[in-house]
């Protein structure tokens, strides 16, 4: 049987890889992932979108009116599954060791998404849907005004649970990430079963939902006991739990079974809660250019650091020390902060930018982070 380990390749502490040990004796840079054969470090399932941008418009056309886009019209790959997987490659995960799972149409937009994923070194497991086209997001940006989004759910609504489960069975990843559950149709209905299957493969499960389309939050509550890490923003947390106070919302998620609940609040920072600790971390200070994709970038940074911290010793995430948890959250916060400094969901999410922010602000953020140990009943 092949056994894989987590390796910092060539002495580069930023480059994470699964490495075939065989009969070799590895150096101190090598850590046992676990005793189960794994074919993938991170598997990212969720929405895939073709983002169509028209920026710096002088105005939005009136009925029958033609408006010229002075900077042209561009298309980019978007959606949680694409953003997180490509971000992880940019941050240092080796080629071929992060995968993207999602649904696209049998059209040029789907071809575009597939081409971008493969060109970035991401393993693509894409389900081609006949009855719907690839999801598209038409983004109009008038100079000096906020963005206008026009989205069709498209093929995402038809993502097959069986397709995702077959990838899980093949890859048995260290981390299984699910992004934008809430607009994934039958996949959402089977989310509890899919996450249970992932836990059966000893995966760490990471869920990042969106406000549900055509349904309430019930489907998600049925799945929370299989979730190791849960991320949402404060608006989603309030909608889901009925709690306006993010601290109480995080506690409610813990009570439903989530091992680590994280609620991000934009410029107000974040709250993270396990059964052992509650952390409140302030936001990094950066110029806000475009917040698109900041949540995906945050998750990417967290996953990257989580692999570094835990791949040598798989553990109950709820038992992470306050220090380890702070380091993991800080990496996510730096990736999210990097994201908002340029137009586009991934433009500024680079290892260089994240490292720069960590060097400039990381220690101050850690010093300002509030850590509270939870009291246990005697």
PyMOL commands that set and color helices and strands:
alter all, ss='L'
color gray80, all
select helices_A, chain A and resi 9-11+80-91+108-119+154-158+161-171+186-189+191-200+218-221+224-226+234-241+246-255+266-268+294-310+317-319+322-339+351-368
alter helices_A, ss='H'
color red, helices_A
select strands_A, chain A and resi 4-8+16-20+30-32+42-46+49-57+73-78+98-105+123-129+136-142+148-152+175-179+204-208+229-233+260-264+270-273+277-281+370-373
alter strands_A, ss='S'
color yellow, strands_A
deselect
rebuild
show_as cartoon
